[in-house]
Amino acid sequence: MVSTNILGTEYQVKLDDLRNPLLLDKAGLCKCYLHEIIVRKPEVILEGDATDEERLVALKEVLLHELVHAYSRETGTHYDDDENLVEWIAWLIPKIVASYEDVRIKLSEQELENEDKD
């Protein structure tokens, strides 16, 4: 178990095998009222003949999805039926971060080139 600070609130993040009855058939769950996120362990997050790489990707996606739920709750925008919005935000975050990093790196390179010209 690890903890993370979400807008001033400590959330416990737990990896779980198939023992937690709250998960039922879910890969993850954010219990916002308890400040707790539970995500299936990589070895049980996908059924069948999934590769270790596929399981790790699924774990990261589910964790991000549940973190978005926690942020939504802490900002007061959490609704009972916000799954589509949460999924959309979780899907976009890595793309936004990648774009940000791309622009940041290019701007840094551009600044370095300008310094060389001076």
N, C-alpha and C positions, 0 to 999 in steps of 0.2 A: 504494500500500500504506500502511496505517495500522496502528498498534498500540494495544492496549487492555489494561488491567490487569484480570485476572480472579482475584480472591482472592490477589493477590501474584505471579501468573505473567503475564508479558507474552505476549500472543497477537498474531500478525501477521494482519491481515485484508486479503485481496486480492480485487479484482474481476477476473474472468477472462472472456475470450471463449470461443469453442468449442475452443480449442487444448489445454486441460488434459485429458489422457487419464484422469486420476483421477475426473473428474466424470461421465464417460460420459453417461448420460441424466439426471443429477441437477442440480438447480438450485443446490445448495450442499453443502458438505462440511466437517466439522470434523475435522481431523487432530490429535486431542488429544495424541498422543505427540510431535508436532512443534510443538505450540502454534501451530497455524495454522488459519485459517478461510478457505475459498475460496467465493466466491459469484459466480454468473454476473452479468455486466454487464447493466444494464437492457435494453439493445437486443437481448439474446439470451436473456433469462431466460424469456420466453414466446414460443411460436411463433405463426404465423398473423397475424391482423389485430388483435392486441391493441393497445390505445391506450397512449400514453406513461404515462398515469395508472395503468392496470392493471399495467404493467410495474414502475412505481415501488412500488406496493402489494405486488406479488409479491416484489420485492427486499427490502423491509422485513420481510416475513413470513419469508422464507428466512433473512435475517440474524439475526433474533430466534431462530428455531429453532436455528440453529447456535450462537449464543451460549449458549442453554440447555444444549446438549450440552457446551460448554466448562465452564460452571458445574457441571454434573453431574459431570464428570470431576474438577474441582478439589476438589469436596467429597467425593469417594470414592464417589459413588452412581451412577457410570456403568456401565451394563450393555450387552451386545451387542445386546439386543433391546428397547431402551427407546424406540423411535420413537413409540409411542402416548402414553407419558407425556410425552415431550419436546414432542410436538405439542400436547398438552392444556395443559401449562404455558405454552408460547409463545402459545397462543390466549388464555389467561387473563390474562397479564401486562398487556396494554394495558387490559383491563377493570378490573383491580385498581388500576392507576395512576389511571385516570379516576375511580374511586370515591374513592380516597384524596384526589385533588385536589379533588373536589367537596366532600367533608367538610371538608377543610382550609380551603377558601375560605369555606364556610358558618360554620365555627367562628370564623374571623378576622372575618367580618362581624358575627357575634353578639357577639364581644368588643368590637368597635368600638361597636356599639349600646349595650352595657352601660356603656362608658366615657362615652358621651354622656349617659346617665341620671345618672351620678354628679355 
